[in-house]
Amino acid sequence: MNKRKVVSLLTVAAMSTALLAGCGGGSTSSGNKTSSGTSTAKTDSKGTSIAVFNSKMEIQSQMEEMAKKYSEKTGVDVEVYYSSDTVAQHLATKYASNEPYTVAMVDAKDIYSLAADHAVDLSDQDWVSNTTQAIAIDGKTYGFPVCVEARGIIYNADAIKKVTGKDFDPAKYQTLDAFKGLIEELKAGGMTTPVGIMKEDWSLGAHFLAEVYEQQNDVDGFVKGLKDGSTDISTDAKFNSLMDTFDVLKENNYAKDTAISAEREVTEQKLAEGEIAFMFGGNWDWSVINAYEYSENMGIMPVPQNTDDGSNTKLVGGGSKYFFVDSSDAISDAQRQAGKDFLNWLANDPDGQSFLVNDCALVPAFTNNTLPVSDPLGKSVKSFADAGKLIPNYNYLPDDHYSKLGASFQKYLAGETDRAGFAKEINDYWKTIK
């Protein structure tokens, strides 16, 4: 294997911490091996073995089940693996042992970091023309979008109506003032604590705090200012606007006095069953919510803010998780072709499309996949995406951003620091980033 490739990937790994749990991370690591194939594989791929890496925890069992059916249709054997280790760290280990995956699922930032040395140009693939979410670098397409994900305030409309007696229309609560009024109405009606807050560092540091950057008019310029110290986040209008909203969520949190010990599953169960009405999160949370006696009428709304910049009418999101086909010398051309066939199966074959939408409950990133999204959170995301109302993700956060600033945010959530102290920790962190 090319030594430069190993070194470059190990360098990336050294900068990494852990996968965003909200986007598929978990607390354990495992390697699950199955055999599979594709109904659209080329005839010259029969008998080929490929390895697929899955970094999205909540669909691992679906991947395994798909693999069993997949192998019955072709002679292509596929080994499907999952690991909760940081993507770059895990892949670095595989490269160092000269055992790369044929196809790997990674985050957007990993495509940007690794594509030049490790990915095959997929620009000539049919699916490229059917998506706006693929990742291209210098005119070459490397990243196959697995799905679309977005975040905002998850609401339980049935729980709200039960208290207020009125159908819930999220469009009426785009401003913080209107949202606060609804909170007070819910409290007066007996729902004393209408909000749940996930304490996880990835939710606070990589999702909520990231919106401060993502909702800027000039995201790159804003981040550059944080790095060189010319921007003081404590005086930034967007930071203070979003923190004003967070303060309302924090004040009405059911676990206000024990915020850092609140378990995600408990919070999501309370939301699912209508004990609380609101929680900041994304459509990936459906994989937890649907384990409980959930209400039918749920959805995601933009984070309410007293602003006129339009950000309170949009969710934040876009392509989430990307497959790339490896260019390593350890992968044969036949294996690479089988890997491309697998991606084409996901994008174009009815069975592959159904696997993504129906089995995995994902929002498709391809216009030719017209299958209806079944879960209510996914439906919300798709409606915003179809209307062009998604603020793009910022895909260049440092790997330790959510762990370090997530910990700072947890201190704020627990009342161990005030807004000024939190802002100082954010400023200090960015000044260390090269």
Long-range contacts (C-beta under 8 A, 24 or more apart in sequence): 1-95, 1-98, 1-100, 1-328, 1-329, 1-330, 2-117, 2-328, 2-329, 4-117, 5-95, 5-117, 5-118, 5-328, 6-92, 6-95, 6-96, 8-114, 8-117, 9-88, 9-91, 9-92, 9-95, 9-114, 9-117, 9-118, 10-92, 10-96, 12-88, 12-92, 12-110, 12-113, 12-114, 13-86, 13-88, 13-89, 13-91, 13-92, 15-88, 15-398, 15-399, 15-400, 16-86, 16-87, 16-88, 16-89, 16-399, 16-400, 17-86, 17-399, 17-400, 17-402, 17-403, 18-84, 18-85, 18-86, 18-403, 19-55, 19-84, 19-85, 19-86, 19-87, 19-107, 20-107, 20-202, 20-206, 20-207, 20-402, 21-57, 21-200, 21-202, 21-203, 22-200, 22-202, 22-203, 22-206, 22-207, 22-281, 22-282, 22-284, 22-285, 23-56, 23-107, 23-149, 23-202, 23-284, 23-320, 23-321, 24-55, 24-56, 24-57, 24-58, 24-59, 24-284, 24-321, 25-55, 25-57, 25-84, 25-202, 26-57, 26-84, 27-84, 28-84, 29-83, 29-84, 29-85, 30-82, 30-83, 30-84, 31-81, 31-82, 31-83, 32-60, 32-64, 32-80, 32-81, 32-82, 33-79, 33-80, 33-81, 34-63, 34-64, 34-67, 34-68, 34-71, 34-78, 34-79, 34-80, 35-67, 35-68, 35-71, 35-77, 35-78, 35-79, 36-66, 36-67, 36-68, 36-69, 36-70, 36-71, 36-76, 36-77, 36-78, 36-80, 37-70, 37-71, 37-72, 37-73, 37-74, 37-75, 37-76, 37-77, 37-78, 38-70, 38-73, 38-74, 38-76, 38-338, 38-341, 38-342, 38-345, 38-349, 38-352, 39-70, 39-73, 39-74, 39-345, 39-349, 39-351, 39-352, 40-341, 40-344, 40-345, 40-348, 40-349, 40-352, 41-74, 41-76, 41-338, 41-341, 41-342, 41-345, 42-337, 42-338, 42-341, 44-334, 44-337, 45-74, 45-75, 45-76, 45-334, 45-337, 45-338, 45-341, 46-74, 46-75, 46-76, 47-75, 47-76, 48-75, 48-76, 48-77, 48-332, 48-334, 48-335, 48-337, 48-338, 49-76, 49-77, 49-78, 49-79, 49-335, 50-76, 50-77, 50-78, 50-79, 50-102, 50-103, 50-335, 50-338, 50-339, 50-342, 51-78, 51-79, 51-80, 51-81, 51-99, 51-101, 51-102, 51-103, 52-78, 52-79, 52-80, 52-81, 52-101, 52-102, 52-103, 52-104, 52-105, 52-339, 52-342, 53-81, 53-82, 53-83, 53-90, 53-91, 53-101, 53-103, 53-104, 53-105, 54-80, 54-81, 54-82, 54-105, 55-82, 55-83, 55-87, 55-104, 55-105, 55-106, 55-107, 55-321, 56-105, 56-146, 56-321, 57-82, 57-84, 58-284, 58-287, 59-360, 59-362, 62-355, 62-359, 62-360, 65-359, 66-355, 66-359, 76-338, 76-341, 76-342, 78-342, 86-399, 88-113, 88-114, 88-399, 91-118, 95-328, 98-330, 99-330, 100-326, 100-328, 100-330, 100-331, 101-326, 102-325, 102-326, 102-331, 102-335, 102-336, 102-338, 102-339, 103-323, 103-324, 103-325, 103-326, 103-339, 103-342, 103-343, 104-323, 104-324, 104-326, 105-146, 105-321, 105-322, 105-323, 106-321, 106-322, 106-323, 106-324, 107-321, 107-322, 107-395, 108-135, 108-143, 108-319, 108-320, 108-322, 108-393, 108-395, 109-395, 109-396, 109-397, 109-399, 110-322, 111-135, 111-137, 111-142, 111-143, 111-322, 111-324, 112-137, 112-395, 112-396, 114-324, 115-140, 115-142, 115-143, 115-324, 117-327, 118-324, 118-326, 118-327, 118-328, 119-143, 119-324, 119-325, 119-326, 119-327, 120-324, 120-325, 120-326, 120-327, 120-336, 120-340, 122-324, 122-325, 122-340, 122-343, 125-340, 125-343, 125-344, 126-344, 126-347, 126-348, 127-343, 127-344, 127-347, 127-348, 127-366, 130-347, 130-366, 130-367, 130-368, 131-347, 131-365, 131-366, 131-367, 133-318, 133-319, 133-365, 134-319, 135-319, 135-322, 142-324, 143-319, 143-322, 143-323, 143-324, 144-322, 144-323, 144-324, 144-343, 144-346, 144-347, 145-319, 145-320, 145-321, 145-322, 145-365, 145-366, 146-319, 146-320, 146-321, 146-322, 146-323, 146-346, 146-356, 146-362, 146-365, 147-319, 147-320, 147-321, 147-356, 147-360, 147-362, 147-363, 147-364, 147-365, 148-317, 148-318, 148-319, 148-320, 148-362, 148-363, 148-364, 148-365, 148-381, 148-382, 148-385, 148-390, 149-282, 149-283, 149-284, 149-317, 149-318, 149-320, 149-363, 149-381, 150-282, 150-283, 150-300, 150-315, 150-316, 150-317, 150-318, 150-381, 150-384, 150-385, 150-390, 151-207, 151-211, 151-280, 151-281, 151-282, 151-283, 151-300, 151-315, 151-316, 151-317, 152-280, 152-282, 152-300, 152-301, 152-302, 152-303, 152-315, 152-316, 153-278, 153-279, 153-280, 153-300, 153-301, 153-302, 153-303, 153-304, 154-271, 154-278, 154-279, 154-280, 154-281, 154-282, 154-285, 154-298, 154-299, 154-300, 154-377, 155-277, 155-278, 155-298, 155-299, 155-300, 155-301, 156-271, 156-272, 156-274, 156-276, 156-277, 156-278, 156-295, 156-297, 156-298, 157-295, 157-297, 157-298, 157-299, 158-274, 158-295, 158-296, 158-297, 158-298, 159-191, 159-274, 159-275, 159-276, 159-277, 159-295, 160-186, 160-277, 161-297, 162-274, 163-189, 163-190, 163-191, 163-277, 164-189, 168-297, 170-299, 170-301, 170-302, 173-301, 173-304, 174-301, 174-302, 174-304, 174-305, 174-312, 174-313, 175-304, 175-305, 175-306, 175-307, 175-312, 176-241, 176-244, 176-245, 176-248, 176-304, 176-305, 176-306, 177-306, 178-304, 179-245, 179-248, 179-304, 180-248, 183-248, 183-252, 186-277, 187-252, 191-276, 191-277, 193-252, 193-253, 193-254, 193-256, 193-276, 194-252, 194-276, 194-277, 194-278, 195-248, 195-249, 195-252, 195-253, 195-254, 195-276, 195-277, 195-278, 195-279, 196-253, 196-254, 196-255, 196-262, 196-267, 196-268, 196-270, 196-271, 196-276, 196-278, 196-279, 197-249, 197-250, 197-253, 197-255, 197-259, 197-262, 197-267, 197-279, 197-280, 197-413, 198-262, 198-264, 198-267, 198-279, 198-280, 198-281, 199-259, 199-260, 199-261, 199-262, 199-264, 199-410, 199-413, 200-264, 200-406, 201-402, 201-403, 201-406, 201-407, 201-409, 201-410, 202-402, 202-406, 203-280, 203-281, 203-406, 204-402, 204-406, 204-409, 204-410, 204-413, 205-401, 205-402, 205-403, 205-404, 205-405, 205-406, 205-407, 205-408, 205-409, 206-397, 206-401, 206-402, 206-406, 207-280, 207-281, 207-282, 208-242, 208-246, 208-280, 208-409, 209-405, 209-406, 209-409, 209-426, 210-316, 210-393, 210-394, 210-397, 211-242, 211-303, 211-316, 211-391, 212-236, 212-238, 212-239, 212-242, 213-394, 213-397, 214-316, 214-391, 214-392, 214-393, 214-394, 215-242, 215-309, 215-311, 215-316, 215-391, 217-309, 219-394, 223-394, 223-396, 223-430, 226-426, 226-427, 226-430, 226-431, 227-430, 227-431, 227-433, 229-427, 229-431, 232-423, 232-427, 233-423, 233-426, 233-427, 234-419, 234-420, 234-423, 234-424, 234-427, 238-311, 239-423, 240-419, 241-305, 241-306, 241-307, 242-303, 242-305, 243-419, 244-305, 244-306, 245-303, 245-304, 245-305, 249-278, 249-280, 250-413, 259-413, 259-414, 260-410, 260-413, 260-414, 264-288, 268-292, 271-298, 272-298, 282-317, 282-377, 282-381, 283-363, 283-375, 283-377, 283-378, 283-380, 283-381, 284-320, 285-377, 286-361, 286-375, 286-376, 286-377, 286-378, 287-361, 289-377, 290-361, 290-375, 296-376, 297-376, 298-376, 298-377, 299-376, 299-377, 299-379, 299-380, 300-377, 300-380, 300-381, 300-384, 301-380, 311-391, 313-389, 314-384, 314-389, 314-390, 314-391, 315-380, 315-381, 315-384, 315-389, 315-390, 315-391, 316-390, 316-391, 316-392, 316-393, 317-381, 317-384, 317-385, 317-390, 317-391, 317-393, 318-390, 318-392, 318-393, 319-365, 319-393, 320-393, 398-433, 401-429, 404-429, 405-429
